[in-house]
Amino acid sequence: MSDIKADVFLDITNLVCPMTFVKAKATMEDMEVGQIIEIRMNEGEPIQNVPRSLKEEGHEILKVINNNDGTYTIFVKKGGQ
């Protein structure tokens, strides 16, 4: 599916905005700079907002995958502030 090895996996398909970003941000705060998180989320608002918000926080979006089941998986590298 992907050649990227994630250090952390987070499934936020059971959450709605803005909690999707809040949970992703909180999880990333516990990670080390340079680590990679794999986040699975629903289509619609989450995939539109979470990657953009994480990028604005200084993180790097490495890959976005459409799972073709109403969800997406994104890989994000934690940036340093």
Summary of the structure (lengths in Angstrom):
residues: 81
radius of gyration: 11.4
end to end distance: 30.6
largest distance: 34.9
contacts: 232
relative contact order: 0.26
helix: 28%
strand: 31%
